[in-house]
Amino acid sequence: MPLNIDVFLRQPHPKQAAFIESPVKRKIVRAGRRGGKTTGMAILAIRAFLDGTRVLYATPTAEQ
């Protein structure tokens, strides 16, 4: 029996949409605090995952 799940994502603001819709393979987002980086990358990752793509999310640690 197939499992159907509905996923409702937030509507990205214009700056988030710019990097979400960018066709480049690797994305680097330079933005300040509360710039929407985490939410934007979550939207991007969920969309890719639901399309069957493998997703890697990596960030530097505080020690750097």
C-alpha positions in Angstrom: 0.0 0.0 0.0 1.6 3.3 -1.1 2.0 6.0 1.6 0.9 9.5 0.6 2.2 12.5 2.5 1.3 16.1 1.9 4.2 18.6 2.6 3.4 22.3 2.9 6.4 24.5 2.5 6.7 28.2 3.3 6.7 30.7 0.5 10.3 31.9 0.2 11.0 35.6 0.3 12.7 37.1 -2.8 16.3 36.7 -1.6 15.6 33.0 -0.6 13.9 32.4 -4.0 17.1 33.7 -5.7 19.3 31.0 -4.3 16.6 28.3 -4.2 15.9 28.7 -8.0 19.6 29.1 -8.9 20.7 26.3 -11.3 24.3 26.0 -9.9 25.3 22.6 -8.4 26.9 23.9 -5.1 25.4 26.9 -3.3 27.1 29.2 -0.9 24.9 31.7 0.8 26.4 34.8 2.3 23.9 36.5 4.5 23.7 38.1 7.9 21.7 37.0 10.9 18.0 36.3 10.3 18.6 36.3 6.5 16.6 33.2 6.0 19.5 30.9 5.2 18.3 27.9 7.3 14.7 28.1 6.1 15.7 28.7 2.5 18.1 25.8 2.5 15.5 23.6 4.2 13.0 24.4 1.4 15.6 23.6 -1.2 16.6 20.3 0.5 13.0 19.2 1.0 12.1 19.9 -2.6 15.2 18.0 -3.8 14.6 15.1 -1.5 11.0 14.7 -2.6 12.2 14.6 -6.2 14.4 11.7 -5.2 17.8 13.5 -5.0 20.3 12.8 -2.3 20.8 15.9 -0.1 23.9 16.9 2.0 23.6 19.9 4.3 26.9 21.0 5.8 27.9 24.1 7.9 31.2 25.1 9.6 31.5 24.6 13.3 31.9 27.3 15.9 35.6 26.3 16.5 36.6 27.6 13.1 
